[in-house]
Structures are given as structure tokens and as C-alpha cells.
Amino acid sequence: MTGGSRAATMAGGATLHTARALKERILDVSSRLLEASPGDLEIADGKVAVRGVPVSAITLADVAAAAASDDELEVNGEFDGGKGGWSGGTLVPGPALVGRRRETGRSRQAMERRYRAR
């Protein structure tokens, strides 16, 4: 048994929780820029806008630039798999970095090649 199914569960769960936390941070920063409640905002097609008012949209690159000086979009966390029924640990890649280049607004992705047992 290689533990592949455990790795998928752990990496998938960690990714899900991190993506949710990042979305919350994006909406918080955007709410200040758009002067709207985070609950009134939606993210679609690389933009954040007040729901029902598409002309209010700002790009994710604009949000990232506004948050860059304070690292407001940095998300760190741990995922222990909840109440999984398996024993032992698994190997999960170290943090994935996803962002946008300030100069172009294009997305960039990098994966740190560090592995650690969980």
C-alpha cells in the first residue's frame, strides 16, 4: 500500500481550506477598496465587484497591489485531516505560492519543492 489515497485527501483538504482563507482575505481587502461589505462582493473572471454592479469591478491584480505592502494576502495554516480513520502520516508538498505579477497582472505559480511528513 503506497498511501496515495491518504496523500490525495490530505493535500486536497489543505488546498481547500487555504483557498477558502485566501478568498476571505481577497474579499476583505476588496471591501475596503470598493467601500462595500465583503458579503456584497463576488469574484469572477479575475475581478472583484459589488454583486449586481459589474461596473464597480477591480482586478485581482489591483487587489494584490493594494495588499502587497502588508502581506495581507498571505495565508498560512495547518490541516490535520480531521477525524480520518487511517493511521500513519503522509507527505504533502510545502506551500504553493500563487499570485499575480504587479507589472503585468498575469498569474504566477511556484511550488516549493520541500516535503515534510504530516
C-alpha positions as a printed Julia matrix, in Angstrom:
118×3 Matrix{Float64}:
   0.0    0.0     0.0
   1.54   3.32   -1.06
  -0.7    5.74    0.83
  -1.69   7.56   -2.36
  -5.32   7.93   -1.32
  -4.26   9.46    2.01
  -1.99  11.91    0.19
  -4.87  12.99   -2.06
  -7.15  13.51    0.93
  -4.57  15.48    2.91
  -3.35  17.63    0.02
  -6.9   18.23   -1.22
  -8.13  19.21    2.23
  -5.19  21.54    2.82
  -5.76  23.18   -0.57
  -9.49  23.6     0.05
  -9.05  25.26    3.45
  -6.24  27.51    2.18
  -8.29  28.6    -0.84
 -11.23  29.48    1.4
  -8.99  31.55    3.69
  -7.42  33.33    0.7
 -10.85  34.13   -0.74
 -11.86  35.67    2.59
  -8.73  37.83    2.6
  -9.31  38.93   -1.01
 -12.87  39.95   -0.14
 -11.7   41.83    2.98
  -9.14  43.88    1.04
 -11.6   44.43   -1.82
 -14.31  45.59    0.57
 -12.08  48.47    1.67
 -11.21  49.38   -1.91
 -14.83  49.24   -3.1
 -16.33  50.57    0.15
 -18.74  47.65    0.32
 -19.41  44.78    2.7
 -17.45  41.59    1.9
 -20.79  39.76    1.75
 -21.91  42.02   -1.11
 -18.88  41.18   -3.26
 -18.33  38.45   -5.82
 -15.21  37.16   -7.54
 -15.49  36.23  -11.22
 -13.27  36.33  -14.31
 -10.26  37.68  -12.43
 -12.21  40.59  -10.96
 -13.98  41.52   -7.73
 -17.2   43.52   -7.99
 -20.19  44.54   -5.95
 -22.86  41.93   -6.72
 -25.19  43.3    -9.39
 -22.93  46.28  -10.19
 -20.35  44.98  -12.71
 -19.04  48.49  -13.48
 -17.63  48.57   -9.93
 -15.17  45.76  -10.72
 -11.5   45.88   -9.81
  -8.97  43.32  -10.98
  -7.33  40.79   -8.72
  -4.04  42.44   -9.72
  -5.34  45.71   -8.21
  -6.32  43.88   -5.02
  -2.9   42.21   -4.82
  -1.11  45.53   -5.36
  -3.17  47.18   -2.61
  -2.38  44.33   -0.21
   1.28  43.86   -1.14
   2.82  46.24    1.37
   1.22  44.47    4.36
   1.28  40.87    3.06
  -2.47  40.84    3.65
  -3.0   38.04    1.15
  -0.54  35.65    2.77
  -2.33  32.61    4.13
  -0.74  30.08    6.47
  -2.45  27.2     8.13
  -2.37  23.57    9.1
  -4.62  20.72    8.11
  -4.61  17.54   10.16
  -7.17  15.59    8.15
  -9.94  15.97   10.67
 -11.21  12.72   12.13
  -9.77  10.48    9.44
  -9.79   6.75   10.07
  -6.29   5.91    8.91
  -3.04   5.56   10.77
   0.34   6.99    9.9
   1.22  10.16    8.09
   1.6   11.28    4.55
   3.87  13.52    2.55
   2.4   16.8     1.34
   4.2   19.4    -0.75
   5.33  22.52    1.08
   3.42  25.73    0.46
   2.22  26.53   -3.03
   2.61  30.17   -3.9
   0.05  31.61   -6.26
  -0.08  35.26   -7.11
  -0.11  37.93   -9.76
   2.77  39.88  -11.2
   2.37  43.55  -10.39
   3.78  44.68  -13.73
   1.51  42.6   -15.96
  -1.36  41.41  -13.77
  -0.76  37.88  -15.07
  -0.87  34.97  -12.66
   2.25  33.22  -11.48
   2.59  29.95   -9.68
   5.52  28.38   -7.9
   5.73  25.27   -5.82
   8.34  24.95   -3.13
   9.98  21.53   -3.51
  10.15  20.85    0.19
   8.32  17.87    1.62
   7.51  17.12    5.19
   5.72  14.33    6.98
   2.29  15.08    8.45
